[in-house]
Every structure is written in C-alpha cells, then in structure tokens.
Amino acid sequence: MSTNEILIVNKIGRADGDYGCYCPHCGKPMFFSEDDLDDIRGSQYQHSRVISLMTGERCDGWLEVSADAGFSRILFDQGEE
C-alpha cells in the first residue's frame, strides 16, 4: 500500500519503445503515455495498478518525475544513483 506522499523519481528508462520508471511506492515498473522526455520530466503521475491479485491490493501512489531525471536506454538497467 502506498503513502499519500508524492515521491520523486530520479531515473527513467525505456522498454519496448515506451518510457517508464520503477514506482517509488511499490517498486513495480510503470509506463508513461507521453512520447517525449520533456513532457515526462517535471510531471506528476499516479500509479494505479493492482499489485496483488490475491488480495486486490492496489498501489495508487503518486510520484513526480524530477525535472532533471536521468535516462537509461534500458529501463531495468537502473545502475547506481
């Protein structure tokens, strides 16, 4: 379950042509509908996703992508901060 706090994301990446990041609330990947990094950086998003099918638990956490968020061509290669 997520907190009400808007958490900052400092690294985004790409997978299968879509930009995404790891949700700072639940740790699961999430993807953005925008196709331009400039539209994603500095924006806020809600990760509305069921994270447990058995319990029906949802993430619903809010995040803000830092205006100077780093970019990795491979989403799951997040490296060291």
Biopython code that builds the backbone (N, CA, C, O; Angstrom):
import numpy as np
from Bio.PDB.StructureBuilder import StructureBuilder

atoms = [
    (1, "MET", "N", (0.841, -1.176, 0.000)),
    (1, "MET", "CA", (0.000, 0.000, 0.000)),
    (1, "MET", "C", (0.891, 1.245, 0.000)),
    (1, "MET", "O", (1.925, 1.267, 0.668)),
    (2, "SER", "N", (0.500, 2.262, -0.733)),
    (2, "SER", "CA", (1.304, 3.472, -0.851)),
    (2, "SER", "C", (0.938, 4.489, 0.227)),
    (2, "SER", "O", (-0.104, 4.390, 0.874)),
    (3, "THR", "N", (1.815, 5.457, 0.397)),
    (3, "THR", "CA", (1.526, 6.568, 1.293)),
    (3, "THR", "C", (0.891, 7.674, 0.470)),
    (3, "THR", "O", (0.841, 7.585, -0.756)),
    (4, "ASN", "N", (0.411, 8.707, 1.128)),
    (4, "ASN", "CA", (-0.168, 9.851, 0.424)),
    (4, "ASN", "C", (0.904, 10.797, -0.093)),
    (4, "ASN", "O", (0.607, 11.734, -0.834)),
    (5, "GLU", "N", (2.145, 10.555, 0.296)),
    (5, "GLU", "CA", (3.254, 11.424, -0.084)),
    (5, "GLU", "C", (3.567, 11.280, -1.582)),
    (5, "GLU", "O", (3.570, 10.170, -2.113)),
    (6, "ILE", "N", (3.827, 12.395, -2.249)),
    (6, "ILE", "CA", (4.269, 12.383, -3.642)),
    (6, "ILE", "C", (5.776, 12.181, -3.624)),
    (6, "ILE", "O", (6.522, 13.052, -3.178)),
    (7, "LEU", "N", (6.220, 11.024, -4.112)),
    (7, "LEU", "CA", (7.639, 10.681, -4.085)),
    (7, "LEU", "C", (8.307, 11.046, -5.398)),
    (7, "LEU", "O", (7.675, 11.003, -6.454)),
    (8, "ILE", "N", (9.584, 11.407, -5.339)),
    (8, "ILE", "CA", (10.334, 11.857, -6.507)),
    (8, "ILE", "C", (11.021, 10.669, -7.191)),
    (8, "ILE", "O", (11.589, 9.800, -6.530)),
    (9, "VAL", "N", (10.958, 10.651, -8.507)),
    (9, "VAL", "CA", (11.655, 9.665, -9.331)),
    (9, "VAL", "C", (12.815, 10.392, -10.004)),
    (9, "VAL", "O", (12.621, 11.433, -10.633)),
    (10, "ASN", "N", (14.027, 9.839, -9.869)),
    (10, "ASN", "CA", (15.214, 10.486, -10.418)),
    (10, "ASN", "C", (15.798, 9.778, -11.628)),
    (10, "ASN", "O", (16.788, 10.238, -12.196)),
    (11, "LYS", "N", (15.191, 8.654, -12.032)),
    (11, "LYS", "CA", (15.710, 7.915, -13.180)),
    (11, "LYS", "C", (14.573, 7.284, -13.949)),
    (11, "LYS", "O", (13.713, 6.621, -13.370)),
    (12, "ILE", "N", (14.567, 7.490, -15.257)),
    (12, "ILE", "CA", (13.577, 6.866, -16.124)),
    (12, "ILE", "C", (14.315, 6.095, -17.215)),
    (12, "ILE", "O", (15.510, 6.294, -17.439)),
    (13, "GLY", "N", (13.604, 5.242, -17.865)),
    (13, "GLY", "CA", (14.221, 4.429, -18.903)),
    (13, "GLY", "C", (13.223, 4.071, -19.987)),
    (13, "GLY", "O", (12.122, 4.620, -20.045)),
    (14, "ARG", "N", (13.620, 3.149, -20.841)),
    (14, "ARG", "CA", (12.777, 2.720, -21.945)),
    (14, "ARG", "C", (12.702, 1.212, -21.973)),
    (14, "ARG", "O", (13.687, 0.527, -21.696)),
    (15, "ALA", "N", (11.535, 0.694, -22.305)),
    (15, "ALA", "CA", (11.326, -0.740, -22.509)),
    (15, "ALA", "C", (10.286, -0.900, -23.598)),
    (15, "ALA", "O", (9.196, -0.334, -23.515)),
    (16, "ASP", "N", (10.622, -1.666, -24.611)),
    (16, "ASP", "CA", (9.706, -1.905, -25.742)),
    (16, "ASP", "C", (9.187, -0.601, -26.344)),
    (16, "ASP", "O", (8.033, -0.524, -26.764)),
    (17, "GLY", "N", (10.043, 0.427, -26.385)),
    (17, "GLY", "CA", (9.672, 1.692, -27.015)),
    (17, "GLY", "C", (8.917, 2.660, -26.132)),
    (17, "GLY", "O", (8.634, 3.779, -26.562)),
    (18, "ASP", "N", (8.578, 2.271, -24.909)),
    (18, "ASP", "CA", (7.834, 3.145, -24.005)),
    (18, "ASP", "C", (8.743, 3.625, -22.881)),
    (18, "ASP", "O", (9.595, 2.879, -22.398)),
    (19, "TYR", "N", (8.554, 4.888, -22.464)),
    (19, "TYR", "CA", (9.273, 5.421, -21.317)),
    (19, "TYR", "C", (8.608, 4.927, -20.037)),
    (19, "TYR", "O", (7.386, 4.786, -19.975)),
    (20, "GLY", "N", (9.420, 4.666, -19.024)),
    (20, "GLY", "CA", (8.866, 4.193, -17.766)),
    (20, "GLY", "C", (9.849, 4.387, -16.634)),
    (20, "GLY", "O", (10.946, 4.913, -16.820)),
    (21, "CYS", "N", (9.433, 3.949, -15.449)),
    (21, "CYS", "CA", (10.273, 4.008, -14.260)),
    (21, "CYS", "C", (9.793, 2.948, -13.280)),
    (21, "CYS", "O", (8.768, 2.300, -13.492)),
    (22, "TYR", "N", (10.545, 2.789, -12.215)),
    (22, "TYR", "CA", (10.072, 1.964, -11.118)),
    (22, "TYR", "C", (9.276, 2.860, -10.176)),
    (22, "TYR", "O", (9.725, 3.951, -9.826)),
    (23, "CYS", "N", (8.112, 2.407, -9.773)),
    (23, "CYS", "CA", (7.293, 3.175, -8.836)),
    (23, "CYS", "C", (8.002, 3.226, -7.487)),
    (23, "CYS", "O", (8.373, 2.179, -6.957)),
    (24, "PRO", "N", (8.203, 4.427, -6.910)),
    (24, "PRO", "CA", (8.885, 4.526, -5.625)),
    (24, "PRO", "C", (8.032, 4.025, -4.454)),
    (24, "PRO", "O", (8.541, 3.865, -3.344)),
    (25, "HIS", "N", (6.754, 3.779, -4.690)),
    (25, "HIS", "CA", (5.874, 3.275, -3.634)),
    (25, "HIS", "C", (5.902, 1.750, -3.550)),
    (25, "HIS", "O", (6.088, 1.185, -2.472)),
    (26, "CYS", "N", (5.715, 1.086, -4.697)),
    (26, "CYS", "CA", (5.587, -0.376, -4.680)),
    (26, "CYS", "C", (6.771, -1.090, -5.329)),
    (26, "CYS", "O", (6.906, -2.306, -5.192)),
    (27, "GLY", "N", (7.637, -0.345, -6.041)),
    (27, "GLY", "CA", (8.804, -0.944, -6.672)),
    (27, "GLY", "C", (8.537, -1.632, -7.996)),
    (27, "GLY", "O", (9.457, -2.176, -8.607)),
    (28, "LYS", "N", (7.287, -1.619, -8.451)),
    (28, "LYS", "CA", (6.932, -2.251, -9.723)),
    (28, "LYS", "C", (7.126, -1.254, -10.865)),
    (28, "LYS", "O", (7.018, -0.047, -10.653)),
    (29, "PRO", "N", (7.414, -1.749, -12.082)),
    (29, "PRO", "CA", (7.555, -0.826, -13.210)),
    (29, "PRO", "C", (6.222, -0.188, -13.587)),
    (29, "PRO", "O", (5.161, -0.800, -13.466)),
    (30, "MET", "N", (6.304, 1.040, -14.040)),
    (30, "MET", "CA", (5.134, 1.731, -14.595)),
    (30, "MET", "C", (5.578, 2.482, -15.840)),
    (30, "MET", "O", (6.752, 2.822, -15.983)),
    (31, "PHE", "N", (4.645, 2.737, -16.729)),
    (31, "PHE", "CA", (4.971, 3.356, -18.008)),
    (31, "PHE", "C", (4.151, 4.620, -18.220)),
    (31, "PHE", "O", (3.047, 4.765, -17.695)),
    (32, "PHE", "N", (4.720, 5.531, -19.004)),
    (32, "PHE", "CA", (4.093, 6.819, -19.279)),
    (32, "PHE", "C", (3.475, 6.813, -20.671)),
    (32, "PHE", "O", (3.980, 6.144, -21.573)),
    (33, "SER", "N", (2.392, 7.549, -20.849)),
    (33, "SER", "CA", (1.739, 7.609, -22.160)),
    (33, "SER", "C", (2.439, 8.596, -23.096)),
    (33, "SER", "O", (2.277, 8.505, -24.313)),
    (34, "GLU", "N", (3.210, 9.535, -22.551)),
    (34, "GLU", "CA", (3.895, 10.531, -23.372)),
    (34, "GLU", "C", (5.057, 9.906, -24.143)),
    (34, "GLU", "O", (5.664, 8.932, -23.698)),
    (35, "ASP", "N", (5.352, 10.484, -25.301)),
    (35, "ASP", "CA", (6.442, 10.005, -26.149)),
    (35, "ASP", "C", (7.668, 10.909, -26.107)),
    (35, "ASP", "O", (8.639, 10.654, -26.819)),
    (36, "ASP", "N", (7.647, 11.954, -25.295)),
    (36, "ASP", "CA", (8.728, 12.932, -25.266)),
    (36, "ASP", "C", (9.228, 13.097, -23.834)),
    (36, "ASP", "O", (8.442, 13.336, -22.917)),
    (37, "LEU", "N", (10.545, 12.966, -23.650)),
    (37, "LEU", "CA", (11.133, 13.105, -22.310)),
    (37, "LEU", "C", (10.811, 14.451, -21.672)),
    (37, "LEU", "O", (10.597, 14.529, -20.462)),
    (38, "ASP", "N", (10.775, 15.508, -22.475)),
    (38, "ASP", "CA", (10.494, 16.843, -21.931)),
    (38, "ASP", "C", (9.085, 16.934, -21.352)),
    (38, "ASP", "O", (8.841, 17.722, -20.438)),
    (39, "ASP", "N", (8.157, 16.135, -21.875)),
    (39, "ASP", "CA", (6.790, 16.127, -21.341)),
    (39, "ASP", "C", (6.700, 15.315, -20.045)),
    (39, "ASP", "O", (5.840, 15.578, -19.205)),
    (40, "ILE", "N", (7.581, 14.336, -19.885)),
    (40, "ILE", "CA", (7.559, 13.461, -18.706)),
    (40, "ILE", "C", (8.272, 14.109, -17.526)),
    (40, "ILE", "O", (7.760, 14.103, -16.407)),
    (41, "ARG", "N", (9.453, 14.668, -17.777)),
    (41, "ARG", "CA", (10.219, 15.302, -16.691)),
    (41, "ARG", "C", (9.433, 16.468, -16.112)),
    (41, "ARG", "O", (8.884, 17.290, -16.847)),
    (42, "GLY", "N", (9.385, 16.531, -14.787)),
    (42, "GLY", "CA", (8.668, 17.606, -14.095)),
    (42, "GLY", "C", (7.179, 17.355, -13.934)),
    (42, "GLY", "O", (6.479, 18.198, -13.374)),
    (43, "SER", "N", (6.673, 16.224, -14.405)),
    (43, "SER", "CA", (5.238, 15.920, -14.320)),
    (43, "SER", "C", (4.942, 14.958, -13.177)),
    (43, "SER", "O", (5.815, 14.223, -12.714)),
    (44, "GLN", "N", (3.677, 14.981, -12.730)),
    (44, "GLN", "CA", (3.226, 14.070, -11.683)),
    (44, "GLN", "C", (2.328, 13.002, -12.284)),
    (44, "GLN", "O", (1.596, 13.247, -13.243)),
    (45, "TYR", "N", (2.401, 11.799, -11.694)),
    (45, "TYR", "CA", (1.625, 10.658, -12.169)),
    (45, "TYR", "C", (1.122, 9.863, -10.983)),
    (45, "TYR", "O", (1.711, 9.888, -9.902)),
    (46, "GLN", "N", (0.018, 9.153, -11.200)),
    (46, "GLN", "CA", (-0.469, 8.211, -10.205)),
    (46, "GLN", "C", (-0.309, 6.803, -10.766)),
    (46, "GLN", "O", (-0.705, 6.528, -11.899)),
    (47, "HIS", "N", (0.268, 5.923, -9.971)),
    (47, "HIS", "CA", (0.476, 4.540, -10.384)),
    (47, "HIS", "C", (-0.735, 3.720, -9.946)),
    (47, "HIS", "O", (-0.734, 3.131, -8.866)),
    (48, "SER", "N", (-1.757, 3.686, -10.778)),
    (48, "SER", "CA", (-2.980, 2.947, -10.470)),
    (48, "SER", "C", (-2.833, 1.535, -10.987)),
    (48, "SER", "O", (-3.124, 1.249, -12.148)),
    (49, "ARG", "N", (-2.381, 0.660, -10.120)),
    (49, "ARG", "CA", (-2.137, -0.716, -10.535)),
    (49, "ARG", "C", (-2.438, -1.671, -9.393)),
    (49, "ARG", "O", (-2.118, -1.403, -8.235)),
    (50, "VAL", "N", (-3.057, -2.787, -9.741)),
    (50, "VAL", "CA", (-3.240, -3.861, -8.771)),
    (50, "VAL", "C", (-1.884, -4.537, -8.593)),
    (50, "VAL", "O", (-1.279, -4.990, -9.565)),
    (51, "ILE", "N", (-1.405, -4.605, -7.346)),
    (51, "ILE", "CA", (-0.095, -5.213, -7.112)),
    (51, "ILE", "C", (-0.211, -6.596, -6.484)),
    (51, "ILE", "O", (0.788, -7.305, -6.365)),
    (52, "SER", "N", (-1.409, -6.985, -6.083)),
    (52, "SER", "CA", (-1.629, -8.340, -5.580)),
    (52, "SER", "C", (-2.997, -8.823, -6.029)),
    (52, "SER", "O", (-4.022, -8.313, -5.576)),
    (53, "LEU", "N", (-3.013, -9.807, -6.920)),
    (53, "LEU", "CA", (-4.283, -10.354, -7.387)),
    (53, "LEU", "C", (-5.005, -11.115, -6.282)),
    (53, "LEU", "O", (-6.235, -11.168, -6.260)),
    (54, "MET", "N", (-4.250, -11.697, -5.376)),
    (54, "MET", "CA", (-4.872, -12.478, -4.298)),
    (54, "MET", "C", (-5.638, -11.592, -3.320)),
    (54, "MET", "O", (-6.721, -11.960, -2.864)),
    (55, "THR", "N", (-5.079, -10.428, -2.996)),
    (55, "THR", "CA", (-5.724, -9.551, -2.013)),
    (55, "THR", "C", (-6.454, -8.371, -2.653)),
    (55, "THR", "O", (-7.250, -7.701, -1.996)),
    (56, "GLY", "N", (-6.182, -8.117, -3.935)),
    (56, "GLY", "CA", (-6.773, -6.958, -4.597)),
    (56, "GLY", "C", (-6.091, -5.650, -4.219)),
    (56, "GLY", "O", (-6.585, -4.574, -4.555)),
    (57, "GLU", "N", (-4.944, -5.734, -3.515)),
    (57, "GLU", "CA", (-4.227, -4.533, -3.086)),
    (57, "GLU", "C", (-3.770, -3.731, -4.306)),
    (57, "GLU", "O", (-3.260, -4.283, -5.281)),
    (58, "ARG", "N", (-3.967, -2.418, -4.222)),
    (58, "ARG", "CA", (-3.570, -1.513, -5.292)),
    (58, "ARG", "C", (-2.439, -0.623, -4.807)),
    (58, "ARG", "O", (-2.283, -0.400, -3.607)),
    (59, "CYS", "N", (-1.649, -0.117, -5.750)),
    (59, "CYS", "CA", (-0.607, 0.831, -5.390)),
    (59, "CYS", "C", (-1.220, 2.220, -5.216)),
    (59, "CYS", "O", (-1.231, 2.744, -4.102)),
    (60, "ASP", "N", (-1.721, 2.819, -6.273)),
    (60, "ASP", "CA", (-2.332, 4.156, -6.255)),
    (60, "ASP", "C", (-1.413, 5.256, -5.731)),
    (60, "ASP", "O", (-1.893, 6.320, -5.340)),
    (61, "GLY", "N", (-0.098, 5.020, -5.714)),
    (61, "GLY", "CA", (0.852, 6.026, -5.238)),
    (61, "GLY", "C", (1.106, 7.115, -6.274)),
    (61, "GLY", "O", (1.109, 6.858, -7.478)),
    (62, "TRP", "N", (1.320, 8.335, -5.786)),
    (62, "TRP", "CA", (1.652, 9.465, -6.650)),
    (62, "TRP", "C", (3.159, 9.666, -6.676)),
    (62, "TRP", "O", (3.845, 9.481, -5.671)),
    (63, "LEU", "N", (3.657, 10.048, -7.844)),
    (63, "LEU", "CA", (5.075, 10.332, -7.990)),
    (63, "LEU", "C", (5.256, 11.542, -8.883)),
    (63, "LEU", "O", (4.386, 11.890, -9.682)),
    (64, "GLU", "N", (6.402, 12.167, -8.728)),
    (64, "GLU", "CA", (6.786, 13.275, -9.605)),
    (64, "GLU", "C", (8.137, 12.928, -10.219)),
    (64, "GLU", "O", (9.083, 12.579, -9.513)),
    (65, "VAL", "N", (8.211, 13.029, -11.537)),
    (65, "VAL", "CA", (9.474, 12.784, -12.216)),
    (65, "VAL", "C", (10.290, 14.067, -12.122)),
    (65, "VAL", "O", (9.846, 15.128, -12.561)),
    (66, "SER", "N", (11.470, 13.965, -11.556)),
    (66, "SER", "CA", (12.347, 15.116, -11.394)),
    (66, "SER", "C", (12.579, 15.796, -12.746)),
    (66, "SER", "O", (12.674, 15.128, -13.775)),
    (67, "ALA", "N", (12.668, 17.120, -12.735)),
    (67, "ALA", "CA", (12.895, 17.882, -13.969)),
    (67, "ALA", "C", (14.230, 17.531, -14.614)),
    (67, "ALA", "O", (14.408, 17.718, -15.817)),
    (68, "ASP", "N", (15.170, 17.021, -13.816)),
    (68, "ASP", "CA", (16.470, 16.630, -14.362)),
    (68, "ASP", "C", (16.721, 15.126, -14.179)),
    (68, "ASP", "O", (17.858, 14.694, -13.992)),
    (69, "ALA", "N", (15.646, 14.344, -14.237)),
    (69, "ALA", "CA", (15.753, 12.893, -14.070)),
    (69, "ALA", "C", (16.707, 12.303, -15.101)),
    (69, "ALA", "O", (16.676, 12.666, -16.277)),
    (70, "GLY", "N", (17.552, 11.390, -14.640)),
    (70, "GLY", "CA", (18.471, 10.703, -15.534)),
    (70, "GLY", "C", (17.721, 9.755, -16.460)),
    (70, "GLY", "O", (16.580, 9.384, -16.187)),
    (71, "PHE", "N", (18.367, 9.367, -17.556)),
    (71, "PHE", "CA", (17.748, 8.481, -18.536)),
    (71, "PHE", "C", (18.673, 7.316, -18.847)),
    (71, "PHE", "O", (19.868, 7.496, -19.084)),
    (72, "SER", "N", (18.103, 6.125, -18.842)),
    (72, "SER", "CA", (18.808, 4.923, -19.251)),
    (72, "SER", "C", (18.054, 4.333, -20.438)),
    (72, "SER", "O", (16.829, 4.222, -20.401)),
    (73, "ARG", "N", (18.770, 3.957, -21.478)),
    (73, "ARG", "CA", (18.103, 3.380, -22.654)),
    (73, "ARG", "C", (17.411, 2.061, -22.335)),
    (73, "ARG", "O", (16.514, 1.630, -23.060)),
    (74, "ILE", "N", (17.829, 1.427, -21.251)),
    (74, "ILE", "CA", (17.225, 0.169, -20.829)),
    (74, "ILE", "C", (16.590, 0.395, -19.459)),
    (74, "ILE", "O", (17.294, 0.679, -18.491)),
    (75, "LEU", "N", (15.281, 0.272, -19.370)),
    (75, "LEU", "CA", (14.560, 0.572, -18.136)),
    (75, "LEU", "C", (15.089, -0.210, -16.942)),
    (75, "LEU", "O", (15.258, 0.358, -15.863)),
    (76, "PHE", "N", (15.351, -1.489, -17.112)),
    (76, "PHE", "CA", (15.715, -2.324, -15.981)),
    (76, "PHE", "C", (17.196, -2.282, -15.658)),
    (76, "PHE", "O", (17.644, -2.998, -14.763)),
    (77, "ASP", "N", (17.975, -1.458, -16.363)),
    (77, "ASP", "CA", (19.384, -1.225, -16.057)),
    (77, "ASP", "C", (19.470, 0.122, -15.342)),
    (77, "ASP", "O", (19.896, 1.112, -15.936)),
    (78, "GLN", "N", (19.070, 0.165, -14.077)),
    (78, "GLN", "CA", (18.994, 1.423, -13.355)),
    (78, "GLN", "C", (20.322, 1.868, -12.777)),
    (78, "GLN", "O", (20.488, 3.049, -12.471)),
    (79, "GLY", "N", (21.267, 0.965, -12.619)),
    (79, "GLY", "CA", (22.601, 1.344, -12.160)),
    (79, "GLY", "C", (22.616, 1.995, -10.804)),
    (79, "GLY", "O", (21.631, 1.962, -10.067)),
    (80, "GLU", "N", (23.743, 2.586, -10.482)),
    (80, "GLU", "CA", (23.928, 3.274, -9.205)),
    (80, "GLU", "C", (23.484, 4.721, -9.344)),
    (80, "GLU", "O", (23.665, 5.335, -10.395)),
    (81, "GLU", "N", (22.905, 5.262, -8.282)),
    (81, "GLU", "CA", (22.472, 6.666, -8.292)),
    (81, "GLU", "C", (23.622, 7.575, -8.019)),
    (81, "GLU", "O", (23.452, 8.794, -7.987)),
]
sb = StructureBuilder()
sb.init_structure("model")
sb.init_model(0)
sb.init_chain("A")
sb.init_seg("    ")
for serial, (resi, resn, name, xyz) in enumerate(atoms, 1):
    if name == "N":
        sb.init_residue(resn, " ", resi, " ")
    sb.init_atom(name, np.array(xyz, "f"), 0.0, 1.0, " ", f" {name:<3s}", serial, name[0])
structure = sb.get_structure()
